[in-house]
């Protein structure tokens, strides 16, 4: 490994540490703002959605099967089915559409 590789790893480790350590050291009191509380409450959901949705539409051989699977998952989730049922239902719909298309 060259010397630059070690510098890159050190900088990445430092940035990762600072992102995790700064909120603990700078925010010592309870957050009272309802806006900031609600913002922080939804951050994990938004992050998960931002990573998952693009992967859904690029994971199949056809955009049509991906859209159909996504729609099936949304419909099953709307009717409050279990996670296993939603995932299995979306997979079955994608499989059937892939056979047709």
C-alpha contacts under 8 A as a table, 3 or more apart, distances in Angstrom:
res1	aa1	res2	aa2	distance
1	X	5	X	6.36
1	X	6	X	7.75
2	X	5	X	5.57
2	X	6	X	7.22
3	X	6	X	5.50
3	X	7	X	6.60
4	X	7	X	5.04
4	X	8	X	6.20
5	X	8	X	5.09
5	X	9	X	6.26
6	X	9	X	5.11
6	X	10	X	6.09
7	X	10	X	5.03
7	X	11	X	6.12
8	X	11	X	5.19
8	X	12	X	6.14
9	X	12	X	5.12
9	X	13	X	6.10
10	X	13	X	5.12
10	X	14	X	6.11
11	X	14	X	5.03
11	X	15	X	6.13
12	X	15	X	5.19
12	X	16	X	6.10
13	X	16	X	5.14
13	X	17	X	6.06
14	X	17	X	5.10
14	X	18	X	6.10
15	X	18	X	5.12
15	X	19	X	6.15
16	X	19	X	5.28
16	X	20	X	6.49
17	X	20	X	5.31
17	X	21	X	5.87
18	X	21	X	4.99
18	X	22	X	5.53
19	X	22	X	5.94
19	X	23	X	7.40
20	X	23	X	6.55
20	X	24	X	7.35
21	X	24	X	5.36
21	X	25	X	6.39
22	X	25	X	5.18
22	X	26	X	5.82
23	X	26	X	5.25
23	X	27	X	5.59
24	X	27	X	5.86
24	X	28	X	6.96
25	X	28	X	6.61
27	X	30	X	7.80
31	X	36	X	7.50
31	X	37	X	6.89
32	X	36	X	8.00
32	X	37	X	7.42
33	X	36	X	5.43
33	X	37	X	6.21
34	X	37	X	5.02
34	X	38	X	6.05
35	X	38	X	5.28
35	X	39	X	6.05
36	X	39	X	4.91
36	X	40	X	6.06
37	X	40	X	5.25
37	X	41	X	6.08
38	X	41	X	4.91
38	X	42	X	6.42
39	X	42	X	5.53
39	X	43	X	6.43
40	X	43	X	5.29
41	X	44	X	7.25
42	X	45	X	5.40
42	X	46	X	6.26
43	X	46	X	5.22
43	X	47	X	6.07
44	X	47	X	5.14
44	X	48	X	6.12
45	X	48	X	5.20
45	X	49	X	6.14
46	X	49	X	5.09
46	X	50	X	6.03
47	X	50	X	5.10
47	X	51	X	6.35
48	X	51	X	5.28
48	X	52	X	6.01
49	X	52	X	5.05
49	X	53	X	5.78
50	X	53	X	6.05
50	X	54	X	7.14
51	X	54	X	6.46
51	X	55	X	6.86
52	X	55	X	5.23
52	X	56	X	6.27
53	X	56	X	5.12
53	X	57	X	6.74
54	X	57	X	5.45
54	X	58	X	6.48
55	X	58	X	5.26
55	X	59	X	5.84
56	X	59	X	5.49
56	X	60	X	7.71
56	X	66	X	6.34
56	X	70	X	7.26
57	X	60	X	6.97
57	X	63	X	6.16
57	X	66	X	5.23
57	X	67	X	6.81
58	X	61	X	7.80
58	X	63	X	7.35
58	X	66	X	7.55
59	X	66	X	7.34
60	X	63	X	7.00
60	X	65	X	6.92
60	X	66	X	5.97
61	X	65	X	7.70
61	X	98	X	7.60
62	X	65	X	5.48
62	X	66	X	6.47
62	X	98	X	7.39
62	X	101	X	7.98
63	X	66	X	5.03
63	X	67	X	6.05
64	X	67	X	5.13
64	X	68	X	6.10
64	X	97	X	7.66
65	X	68	X	5.02
65	X	69	X	6.05
65	X	93	X	7.54
65	X	94	X	5.00
65	X	95	X	7.79
65	X	97	X	5.27
65	X	98	X	6.05
66	X	69	X	5.14
66	X	70	X	6.08
66	X	94	X	6.42
67	X	70	X	5.02
67	X	71	X	6.05
68	X	71	X	5.04
68	X	72	X	6.09
68	X	90	X	7.89
68	X	93	X	6.70
68	X	94	X	6.60
68	X	97	X	7.60
69	X	72	X	5.04
69	X	73	X	6.11
69	X	89	X	7.85
69	X	90	X	4.47
69	X	91	X	6.61
69	X	92	X	7.98
69	X	93	X	5.46
69	X	94	X	5.08
70	X	73	X	5.09
70	X	74	X	6.16
70	X	90	X	6.63
71	X	74	X	5.07
71	X	75	X	6.15
72	X	75	X	5.15
72	X	76	X	6.14
72	X	86	X	7.80
72	X	89	X	6.80
72	X	90	X	5.50
72	X	93	X	7.04
73	X	76	X	5.19
73	X	77	X	5.97
73	X	86	X	5.26
73	X	87	X	6.80
73	X	89	X	6.76
73	X	90	X	5.20
74	X	77	X	5.07
74	X	78	X	5.97
75	X	78	X	5.03
75	X	79	X	6.48
76	X	79	X	5.25
76	X	80	X	6.53
76	X	81	X	5.69
76	X	85	X	7.70
76	X	86	X	5.60
76	X	89	X	7.75
77	X	80	X	4.89
77	X	81	X	5.56
77	X	82	X	7.61
77	X	83	X	7.88
77	X	86	X	6.28
78	X	81	X	7.64
81	X	85	X	6.13
81	X	86	X	6.37
82	X	85	X	5.18
82	X	86	X	6.25
83	X	86	X	5.11
83	X	87	X	6.13
84	X	87	X	5.23
84	X	88	X	5.99
85	X	88	X	5.16
85	X	89	X	5.82
86	X	89	X	5.16
86	X	90	X	6.13
87	X	90	X	5.23
87	X	91	X	6.19
88	X	91	X	5.07
88	X	92	X	6.14
89	X	92	X	5.15
89	X	93	X	6.22
90	X	93	X	5.17
90	X	94	X	6.16
91	X	94	X	5.12
91	X	95	X	6.10
92	X	95	X	5.06
92	X	96	X	6.19
93	X	96	X	5.18
93	X	97	X	6.13
94	X	97	X	5.18
94	X	98	X	5.99
95	X	98	X	5.11
95	X	99	X	6.28
96	X	99	X	5.12
96	X	100	X	6.38
97	X	100	X	5.02
97	X	101	X	5.94
98	X	101	X	5.23
